[in-house]
Amino acid sequence: MPKASVKRLIECNKEDLIKLVLDIEKYPEFVPFCFDAKVYENKIEGDLTKIIADLTIGKGPFKDTYKSDVVFDKSKDAIFVKNIDGPLNHLSNNWTFADKKNGITEITFDIDFEIKNKFLNSLMIVSFQFGLEKIADAFQKRAEELFGSSKN
């Protein structure tokens, strides 16, 4: 299974970055390889925000939609994502957010997944870290565009 982790320091407050990651329906506007996004459910239960959403992702002629269960745990400043349905045998990704000095937030993004199609899974293993870096770049750029002037 492809696994990777990316850590970034972003000049933005933690709460704004969490909102950015949870604004799933905006992903097609800035996330590479994301063609469509739809949120079916978004509810708050105590410290937990629970979201059920579809993402359509792909590259070139390969495009597919998967449904995920997204849980933001406010007490841990973390977002946990797992797949419910779609072309993946397994998906687990975690976002953690930590305040640093001078309005800087450290984001860690860990992902682990397996595509049902063995051929596509083999292709993804080869280019996975590159793709993850591109996605992390997109989130960082979007955060700087939206919140860059709202430093603490």
Sequence and secondary structure as in RCSB ss.txt:
>XXXX:A:sequence
MPKASVKRLIECNKEDLIKLVLDIEKYPEFVPFCFDAKVYENKIEGDLTKIIADLTIGKGPFKDTYKSDVVFDKS
KDAIFVKNIDGPLNHLSNNWTFADKKNGITEITFDIDFEIKNKFLNSLMIVSFQFGLEKIADAFQKRAEELFGSS
KN
>XXXX:A:secstr
  EEEEEEEEES HHHHHHHHH GGGHHHH TTEEEEEEEEEEEETTEEEEEEEEEEEETTEEEEEEEEEEEETT
TTEEEEEEEESSEEEEEEEEEEEE GGGEEEEEEEEEEEESSHHHHHHHHHHHHHHHHHHHHHHHHHHHHHHTT 
  
